[in-house]
Amino acid sequence: MFDPKKLKKDFPIFSRKINDKSLVYLDNASTSQKPKSVINALTNYYETFNSNTHRGIHTMSEEATAAYEDTREHVMKFINANLPKEIIFTRNTTEAINLVAYSWGEENIKSGDEIIVSAIEHHSNLVPWQELCRRKNATLKIIPIKTDLTLDLAAYEKLLSKKTKLVSITAMSNVLGYMPDLNKIIKSAHKVGSLVLVDGAQSVAHMKADVKKLDCDFLAFSSHKMLGPTGVGVLYGKFEILSNMNPFMFGGDMVKSVEQHKAYWNDLPWKFEAGTPNIADVIAFDAALTYLDKIGLENIHKYDQQLLKYAVGKFSKYEKDGVSLILPKSDTSSILSFSIKGIHPHDIAQIFNDEGVAIRSGYHCSQPLIEHLNLSSTARMSFYFYNTEADIDRAEIALKRTLKIFKS
Ligand SMILES: Cc1ncc(COP(=O)(O)O)c(C=O)c1O
């Protein structure tokens, strides 16, 4: 049974207090908390079979290699990829996107080519493409955002042409919670022969990612936003495409054989995993996937909607006091950004923290979007399945206190 109150007990961090109040954690879009099973998996690795992978033939090295490769298989199943070779471990989503921008971009983007991103991208899915375009004298085109805070897909269709080589798009905005119509975006891109990279940093933790159904060419996401440790990211790529890409980094492990003046690359996926990987964290990521499998992404997605509705209901009562909810006219998930007229979001976050409620304030690594909204920054609450309506009630208490301090 999906019972958030019970599930919360699996997360040791919730026994801590912030400013003498029990912790309410509403900063899940930045990083999620970790269940005991993930923490135990980390400790277990270091205490019982800490060893380097792929190199030794001693027992512990074999155990570490098997556990590391088991996670790869698990990720493959989790996103419904075809082969473990299609799963590359990186440090995070940012590195996964940079891997494509360098390995694929250097070989495939030429002067005059075009890359399309959208106006709601995280800096991690914008700056690598700005830089690639600069290096190659290519053009970066941006899908505009409409006044209802959804993407202008009619304008997108007009941006597409034979010059388009890549569309790189978020599956869920980290500021708006908005989920663009990826099926439509991907189909249209493929019609003009363009590849599509999906930034799943927010979405993969909250709803079922199915790369076969979606037919995306690349998917990037981070373990730390989905109960796993920091320092692990995933790049999924279609086998054919990854096979034809050059390595991103060079050194040990990514080579099959080496001569004085030349080296021969290892097979996929190791060709893209130079040096000692983040063994412990990859192994513990497996425990995070097991946990998510157990509770079910459908349940998480449904519950996200329920919590968001509750939060919108609570916070919209204060619109008369200058509170503005930044909500697209579309289905959104698990994220509620807001501003309060005359109060800086950092001050809001500070008062929330005084009340034991962790929220985020700032640009959320999406400066162009925030500036487009004519804001200097926003406050953001982001939920996960271990949050409850009681957590949102605590956020409401913090909101009332903020209004009292600044408006009286
Ligand atoms: C939509 C989106 N893309 C990319 C990233 C970057 O993720 P990471 O910092 O794990 O590389 C984030 C992080 O917040 C994000 O929300």
The ligand as an SDF file (V2000), in Angstrom:
LIG
                    3D

 16 16  0  0  0  0  0  0  0  0999 V2000
   15.6990   20.1720  -15.4660 C   0  0  0  0  0  0  0  0  0  0  0  0
   17.0930   19.9770  -14.9560 C   0  0  0  0  0  0  0  0  0  0  0  0
   18.0790   19.6770  -15.8070 N   0  0  0  0  0  0  0  0  0  0  0  0
   19.3260   19.4730  -15.4040 C   0  0  0  0  0  0  0  0  0  0  0  0
   19.6750   19.5660  -14.0850 C   0  0  0  0  0  0  0  0  0  0  0  0
   21.0880   19.3360  -13.6740 C   0  0  0  0  0  0  0  0  0  0  0  0
   21.1650   18.2170  -12.8510 O   0  0  0  0  0  0  0  0  0  0  0  0
   22.5340   17.8790  -12.1170 P   0  0  0  0  0  0  0  0  0  0  0  0
   22.8370   19.0730  -11.2690 O   0  0  0  0  0  0  0  0  0  0  0  0
   22.2470   16.6600  -11.3250 O   0  0  0  0  0  0  0  0  0  0  0  0
   23.5460   17.6930  -13.1790 O   0  0  0  0  0  0  0  0  0  0  0  0
   18.6940   19.8980  -13.1470 C   0  0  0  0  0  0  0  0  0  0  0  0
   19.0330   20.0730  -11.7290 C   0  0  0  0  0  0  0  0  0  0  0  0
   18.3240   20.6630  -10.9640 O   0  0  0  0  0  0  0  0  0  0  0  0
   17.3710   20.1010  -13.5990 C   0  0  0  0  0  0  0  0  0  0  0  0
   16.3900   20.4120  -12.7460 O   0  0  0  0  0  0  0  0  0  0  0  0
  1  2  1  0
  2  3  1  0
  2 15  2  0
  3  4  2  0
  4  5  1  0
  5  6  1  0
  5 12  2  0
  6  7  1  0
  7  8  1  0
  8  9  2  0
  8 10  1  0
  8 11  1  0
 12 13  1  0
 12 15  1  0
 13 14  2  0
 15 16  1  0
M  END
$$$$
